[in-house]
Amino acid sequence: MEFVDRKIIFHSRNFTDFYLEQSTKVQEKIEFVLRIIRQVERVSKKFLCPMTGTDGLYEIRVEFGSNIYRIFCCFDEGNIVVLFNGFQKKTQKTPMKEIEKALRLKHEYFELKKTQQNEGRSN
């Protein structure tokens, strides 16, 4: 098993709010999965899976007991994982409104980054 050192960042309060709503045990499981993503080069699809047709959106998969949680994210600059939003999955299919929310947050993140880079060049 090869190891890396990825950085995990949160964009907006969506992920933080979701995380804080969970029980301590669920938070610990989320932290366990994030640690794997942060440190393991090739993360199993059991924990991290690309979302087809979403231009770089991934879902982090967390299971605790009979509950299933999903956290949307993307990669930036290869080694930065940007967390967007999370939810408890209650149906077989991922709700489209959650995917759309994640895509909107992803677009917002990269627009903000581009603006900050442009401002940095003009100073």
N, C-alpha and C positions, 0 to 999 in steps of 0.2 A: 504494500500500500504506500503510495507516494503522498507526501504532505506538502501543503502550500500555506500561505498566510494571507487569506483574503480579508478585506475590510468590509464590515457590514454597517451600512448607514440607513437611517430612516428618512423618508421624504414625507413631509407633512405630519399631522398628528394621527392620521388614520390607523397606522399600525400600532402606535403607542396606546391609543384609546382601546383598540381591540385587545391588546396584550393585558392591559390593566383590568379589564373586565373579567379575565379568566381566573380560575382558582389557582392557588399556589402550585398544585400538582401539574396542571396544564401548563402553567408558565415554565415550570422545570422541564417539561417535555419539549416545549418550544425552544428553550435554551439549549437543550441537548441536540436537537436537530440543527439549530443555527451553528453550534460548535462544530458539527460534522461538516457543514457547508463551508465554514471558515477555514477548516484545517485539512480536509481531504481533497486531493486533486480531482479524482473521478468519483463524484457523488452518485450513489445508487438512485435509480428512478423511483425507488421506494420513498426517497426524501425530497428529490428535486427533479422536476420534469418540465420540459419545454411545452408551452401551450401552442398547438398548431394553429397557423393562420393569424398570429398576433404580433408578428414582427419583433421577436426577441423577448416576449413576456414568458416568465417561468412561474410555476406554482410550487411552493414548498409544501410538502405533505406531512402533517402531524396527526398521529392517531393516539388517542388516550382512551383506554377502555373501549366502549362501543362508539365513542364520539370521534368524528373526523373533522379536522381543521385544515384550512388552506390559507396560505399567505402568498400574495402575488409579489413578484420581484423582477428585476432585470440585472444584467451585468453592465458595468460602465468601466471602460479602460481595462477590461479583462480581469481585473482582480478586485473590483469593488462591487459588492452586492447591494442594490438599493431596494429596500422594503417599502411597499406601497400600502396595501390594505390586507386585512385578514377577515375570515368569517368561519362560522361553523357550518360544515356541509351537511345538509339534511336530505338531499336527494341525490340520485345517481349522477345527474348532469350538473355541471357547474353553472350557477345562475348567470345569465348574460349580463344582468345589471352589475354584478361584481367584476366581471371581465371588463366591461365598459368603464367602470370606475377606475380600475387599475390602469387601463390604457390612457385614460384622461390624466391620471397622476403621473404616469411615465412621460407623457408629452410635456406636461407642466415642468417636471424635473429637468428634462433636457433643454427646454426653452429658458428656464431660469439659469441653468448652467451656461448656456450660450450668452445670455445677457451679461452675466457676471464676468465671463471671459472677455467680452467686448469692452466692458467697463474697465477691466484691468489693463487692456492694451491702450486705452485712451488716457490713462493717468500717467 
